[in-house]
């Protein structure tokens, strides 16, 4: 398997960008959001994580189809 390193770094950069946006744009609102997430049971967090991963895979598949 030959990894496309430039594409990998672009994808990683976009992931960091998307991860950092809420903290930059909504810095005042993030602590309550994080406290709410911390109070959720592990099963709910797993469902949220799984849903996010499925959405991510679908978006990657959609992007690669063009």
N, CA, C and O of each residue as an XYZ file, in Angstrom:
264
protein
N       0.842     -1.179      0.000
C       0.000      0.000      0.000
C       0.887      1.242      0.000
O       1.802      1.374      0.813
N       0.601      2.122     -0.907
C       1.377      3.347     -1.034
C       0.541      4.507     -0.495
O      -0.516      4.825     -1.040
N       1.017      5.129      0.563
C       0.285      6.221      1.199
C       0.580      7.533      0.489
O       1.737      7.865      0.231
N      -0.461      8.265      0.180
C      -0.323      9.587     -0.431
C      -0.099     10.595      0.697
O      -1.054     11.136      1.254
N       1.168     10.840      1.029
C       1.511     11.677      2.178
C       0.972     13.097      2.082
O       0.454     13.607      3.075
N       1.068     13.754      0.938
C       0.497     15.107      0.880
C      -1.006     15.122      1.183
O      -1.488     16.001      1.898
N      -1.731     14.163      0.647
C      -3.168     14.085      0.917
C      -3.424     13.789      2.393
O      -4.351     14.338      2.990
N      -2.603     12.923      2.975
C      -2.731     12.611      4.396
C      -2.563     13.867      5.247
O      -3.344     14.103      6.169
N      -1.546     14.672      4.941
C      -1.309     15.877      5.728
C      -2.395     16.929      5.502
O      -2.726     17.683      6.417
N      -2.945     16.986      4.303
C      -4.072     17.892      4.054
C      -5.269     17.461      4.898
O      -5.921     18.294      5.529
N      -5.554     16.172      4.908
C      -6.681     15.663      5.698
C      -6.451     15.890      7.190
O      -7.374     16.270      7.911
N      -5.241     15.661      7.649
C      -4.923     15.881      9.058
C      -5.052     17.362      9.410
O      -5.572     17.710     10.470
N      -4.584     18.216      8.533
C      -4.713     19.653      8.758
C      -6.164     20.091      8.818
O      -6.534     20.911      9.658
N      -6.984     19.553      7.933
C      -8.410     19.879      7.960
C      -9.067     19.382      9.244
O      -9.940     20.050      9.798
N      -8.649     18.217      9.712
C      -9.197     17.696     10.967
C      -8.845     18.625     12.131
O      -9.698     18.921     12.967
N      -7.597     19.083     12.187
C      -7.200     20.020     13.240
C      -7.959     21.339     13.116
O      -8.371     21.925     14.117
N      -8.138     21.794     11.898
C      -8.885     23.031     11.673
C     -10.315     22.898     12.184
O     -10.804     23.769     12.904
N     -10.978     21.820     11.815
C     -12.360     21.620     12.239
C     -12.456     21.416     13.750
O     -13.429     21.840     14.374
N     -11.463     20.776     14.331
C     -11.462     20.555     15.777
C     -11.249     21.869     16.531
O     -11.811     22.061     17.609
N     -10.457     22.755     15.982
C     -10.143     23.996     16.672
C     -11.162     25.110     16.490
O     -11.216     26.035     17.300
N     -11.962     25.036     15.450
C     -12.925     26.105     15.172
C     -13.871     26.411     16.338
O     -14.021     27.580     16.690
N     -14.510     25.421     16.944
C     -15.428     25.758     18.044
C     -14.729     26.449     19.215
O     -15.297     27.347     19.835
N     -13.505     26.034     19.515
C     -12.782     26.647     20.629
C     -12.414     28.094     20.321
O     -12.382     28.934     21.221
N     -12.141     28.385     19.066
C     -11.788     29.747     18.684
C     -13.024     30.630     18.557
O     -13.056     31.745     19.079
N     -14.033     30.130     17.865
C     -15.214     30.947     17.589
C     -16.181     31.036     18.765
O     -16.861     32.048     18.935
N     -16.243     29.992     19.568
C     -17.221     29.938     20.659
C     -16.531     29.660     21.996
O     -16.998     28.835     22.782
N     -15.438     30.342     22.244
C     -14.626     30.060     23.432
C     -15.427     30.191     24.729
O     -15.220     29.420     25.666
N     -16.328     31.150     24.788
C     -17.100     31.354     26.016
C     -18.117     30.240     26.244
O     -18.481     29.953     27.384
N     -18.569     29.622     25.176
C     -19.618     28.603     25.298
C     -19.066     27.182     25.421
O     -19.819     26.254     25.719
N     -17.779     27.002     25.197
C     -17.220     25.654     25.206
C     -17.167     25.003     26.591
O     -17.460     23.811     26.685
N     -16.811     25.708     27.674
C     -16.772     25.019     28.973
C     -18.092     24.351     29.361
O     -18.071     23.205     29.811
N     -19.248     25.023     29.205
C     -20.494     24.309     29.530
C     -20.745     23.100     28.620
O     -21.271     22.079     29.063
N     -20.368     23.225     27.364
C     -20.542     22.102     26.438
C     -19.684     20.922     26.888
O     -20.140     19.779     26.899
N     -18.444     21.211     27.257
C     -17.549     20.139     27.701
C     -18.032     19.516     29.010
O     -17.911     18.306     29.203
N     -18.575     20.333     29.904
C     -19.128     19.787     31.149
C     -20.332     18.895     30.865
O     -20.513     17.860     31.507
N     -21.146     19.298     29.908
C     -22.293     18.475     29.521
C     -21.825     17.142     28.954
O     -22.369     16.091     29.292
N     -20.817     17.189     28.091
C     -20.280     15.942     27.532
C     -19.684     15.059     28.626
O     -19.849     13.839     28.605
N     -18.996     15.677     29.575
C     -18.369     14.905     30.653
C     -19.407     14.226     31.539
O     -19.118     13.202     32.158
N     -20.603     14.784     31.604
C     -21.636     14.190     32.458
C     -22.415     13.079     31.754
O     -23.225     12.401     32.386
N     -22.185     12.889     30.476
C     -22.887     11.837     29.732
C     -22.306     10.470     30.075
O     -21.117     10.348     30.369
N     -23.146      9.452     30.036
C     -22.628      8.097     30.275
C     -21.750      7.640     29.107
O     -21.911      8.114     27.982
N     -20.831      6.727     29.374
C     -19.928      6.261     28.313
C     -20.654      5.750     27.069
O     -20.194      5.972     25.949
N     -21.775      5.075     27.257
C     -22.502      4.545     26.094
C     -22.955      5.675     25.171
O     -22.870      5.547     23.950
N     -23.432      6.773     25.739
C     -23.875      7.908     24.923
C     -22.699      8.519     24.167
O     -22.844      8.926     23.014
N     -21.539      8.584     24.810
C     -20.356      9.118     24.138
C     -19.910      8.197     23.005
O     -19.467      8.658     21.954
N     -20.033      6.887     23.235
C     -19.668      5.941     22.170
C     -20.604      6.081     20.972
O     -20.160      6.040     19.825
N     -21.889      6.245     21.239
C     -22.855      6.426     20.150
C     -22.538      7.710     19.389
O     -22.571      7.726     18.159
N     -22.234      8.774     20.106
C     -21.859     10.030     19.464
C     -20.592      9.855     18.628
O     -20.521     10.332     17.495
N     -19.601      9.175     19.184
C     -18.360      8.936     18.452
C     -18.572      8.072     17.225
O     -18.026      8.356     16.159
N     -19.359      7.023     17.369
C     -19.638      6.141     16.231
C     -20.386      6.893     15.136
O     -20.085      6.740     13.952
N     -21.352      7.698     15.532
C     -22.099      8.496     14.556
C     -21.169      9.454     13.817
O     -21.276      9.616     12.602
N     -20.266     10.080     14.546
C     -19.311     10.996     13.917
C     -18.395     10.260     12.945
O     -18.107     10.756     11.857
N     -17.941      9.078     13.342
C     -17.060      8.310     12.459
C     -17.786      7.875     11.195
O     -17.224      7.943     10.102
N     -19.022      7.431     11.335
C     -19.801      7.017     10.163
C     -20.014      8.203      9.231
O     -19.864      8.079      8.016
N     -20.360      9.345      9.797
C     -20.529     10.546      8.979
C     -19.218     10.905      8.281
O     -19.222     11.278      7.108
N     -18.109     10.795      8.989
C     -16.809     11.080      8.388
C     -16.484     10.150      7.237
O     -16.003     10.591      6.193
N     -16.745      8.868      7.421
C     -16.486      7.899      6.349
C     -17.370      8.193      5.141
O     -16.916      8.114      3.999
N     -18.624      8.530      5.391
C     -19.526      8.856      4.283
C     -19.061     10.110      3.538
O     -19.128     10.166      2.310
N     -18.594     11.104      4.274
C     -18.099     12.318      3.624
C     -16.837     12.046      2.811
O     -16.671     12.587      1.718
N     -15.957     11.213      3.340
C     -14.751     10.851      2.591
C     -15.139     10.091      1.323
O     -14.604     10.361      0.248
N     -16.064      9.146      1.445
C     -16.504      8.385      0.273
C     -17.152      9.306     -0.755
O     -16.925      9.163     -1.957
N     -17.950     10.241     -0.283
C     -18.581     11.196     -1.195
C     -17.523     12.052     -1.891
O     -17.592     12.272     -3.100
N     -16.562     12.525     -1.133
C     -15.506     13.347     -1.711
C     -14.651     12.594     -2.711
O     -14.206     13.168     -3.705
N     -14.419     11.325     -2.460
C     -13.581     10.536     -3.371
C     -14.341     10.105     -4.618
O     -13.732      9.675     -5.598
N     -15.667     10.216     -4.589
C     -16.447      9.796     -5.754
C     -16.433     10.844     -6.863
O     -16.838     10.555     -7.989
N     -15.979     12.045     -6.563
C     -15.939     13.105     -7.582
C     -14.645     13.081     -8.337
O     -14.437     13.901     -9.231
